Amino acid sequence: MALVEPQYVQEDEIQDFPVATIARRIAAVLLNSAYAFICSFIIPVSVGRFGSEMNPYIAIWGISAVVVLLSILPQLYCMYRYRQTIGKRIMKIKVIREPNREISFSRYFLREVIDTLFMQLLSIFYIIPNFLVAVWNGNKHSTNRSLTDLIIGSRVVQLPKNR
């Protein structure tokens, strides 16, 4: 038995959720980026003031470990428990598997890894085509599915306000 049980949405409920807007999806990415920025910049700067008397190599590795734990563990918890990142949870949007099924943790984790790797390694060459595919799909099919969604077989939906 897991320490934390995932929360599932009933499949018949998923069919009623409207497709998430591009604005909400962008806002969720920006919130996740802001969270990562806080963990990777503000925490080391504030800790660095107090760690100046330590061995610099120990301080760097210690701060790096704290940053990784503080930035990744809460995201993994939200991804496992709710199948949402922190940004998606705040924006009340959720990734589901096509056709209208709850997405598994492993598939959702893979989706986030692909997004993160592409954004980090190929940011400008990935973001623009990914955005254009989502806009094109939104205009043509009203699904707003990004390139990653098409690869993984998922889509992002708007959750009701009480979730």
N, C-alpha and C positions, 0 to 999 in steps of 0.2 A: 504494500500500500504506500502510495506517495505521501509525502508530508503535506503537500498542497494539492487538492484535487482541481483539475481544470474545470472551468465553467463552460458549459456547452449551450449553444442556442439550438432550439428544436428546428429540424429541417423545414417543417411547414411554416415556421415563423420567418425563416430566411427568405422565402419566396416573396414575402410582402415588403421586404426592405427595398427602398429606392436605391439606385446607384449613387455612390458618393460623388459629390461635385469635385471638379478639378481644384477649386479654391480650398476646399477642406483637405484634399490630399496634399496640396502644396503646404498648407498651414501645418499639417502633421509632420511633414519632412522638416520644416523650419523649426518646429518645437523639438523634434529629436536632435536636430543640429545644435540648437541652443543648449539643450541638456548636455550634449557631448562637449560643447565649448566650455560650459561651466566646469565640467569635470576635468577637462584637459588643460585649461588655462588658469582659471581662478583658484582652484584648489592647490596646484603646485606653487603658484606665486605666493599664496598666503602661507602655505607650509614652509616654503623656502626661506621666509623671514626667520622662522624659528629653528630651521635646520642648518643655519649657516655655520654652526660650531661642529657639525658632524663631518665625518669623512665624506667627501663629495660623491664618491662612487656608491656608497651605501645610501646616501640621501637620494641620489638619482634613481636607483633601483627601487628603493622604498616608496618614493613618490610615484614612480611609474606603476608599481603594483597597486597602490591605493587608487590611482586614477583608473586603471583597468577595472578593478573590482567595483568602484563606485559608478562607472559608466556602463559596464556590461551586465552585472548581476541584476540590477533592477529591470533592465530591458528584457533579459532572459526570463525573469519571473513573470513579467506582464505577458510576454509571448507564450509562455507555457500555460499560465493560468487563464488568460483572457483571449489568447490568439490575437493580441494587439500590442503594438509598441506603446510607449508612454504618450507619444504625440497622437497616435490614432485613438487611444483611449480618451485623451482630453478632447479631441475633435469629434468623438462619438462616431467613428467609422471603423469598419472591420473588414478584414480580408476573408473571403470564403472561397471554397473550391467550386469550380464549375461541375455540374449544374446544381446550384443551390444546396451545397453540402458544407458542413463544418470542415475546416481545413485541419490537417494533422499538424502537430508541433514540428515534426521533422520537415514537412513540406513548407510550412511557414518560416521556419528557421532558414531553410535553403533559399527561400525567396528574399529574406532580409540579407543573407550573405551575398547573394548575387547583386542586389541593389547596392549594398555597401561597397563591394569590390569594384563594381562598375563606376560608382560615384567617386571613389577614391582614385582609382587608376586612370579612368578615362573620362573624367567628369564632363568636360565640355562636349566630347564626342558621344557620350552616353545620354546626358540629360536632355539635350536638344532632340535627338531622335526619339527618346522615350516619351518626352512631352508631346512631340508632333504625332506620334502613334496614338497617344491617349486622346488628343484633340481630334484627330481624324476619326477614331473610333467613336468619340462622343458625338461628332457631327453626323457620321454615317449610320451608326448603330445604336446610339444613345447608351453606350456601355462605359465609356471613358476608360477602357482597359489599356494599360501601358504595355510596353514591349515585354517587361518582366511578367506581367499578368498573362500575356499570351504564351510565353515560354512555360510558365509553371501551371497554367490552366486555372487561374484564380481571377477574382474580381473584388473590388472594394465597394461595400455598401454602406448606406447611412443607417445607423441604429436609431431606435426611438429614443426620445428624451429621457425616459425613465430607466434606461439601461446604464 
